[in-house]
């Protein structure tokens, strides 16, 4: 019974939001519910050494430049 009350409250609150905000909430809920199974660490050992140190540094730099930024217009 408490679950139905929570769902009803969520839907009523969602319905009060502007359409853009509703879409953002739906996107967030979808992200939270998406689950990919992990890979056990022992299966990754075969990848050890496939990059030379220069390639590793290049990859780290690309990740730092592209992934560690904040989009002030994003949510």
Buried (B, 14 or more C-beta within 10 A) or exposed (E): EEEEEEEEEEEEEEEEEEEEEEEEBEEEEEEEEEEEEEEEEEEEEEEEEEEEEEEEEEEEEEEEEEEEEEEEEEE
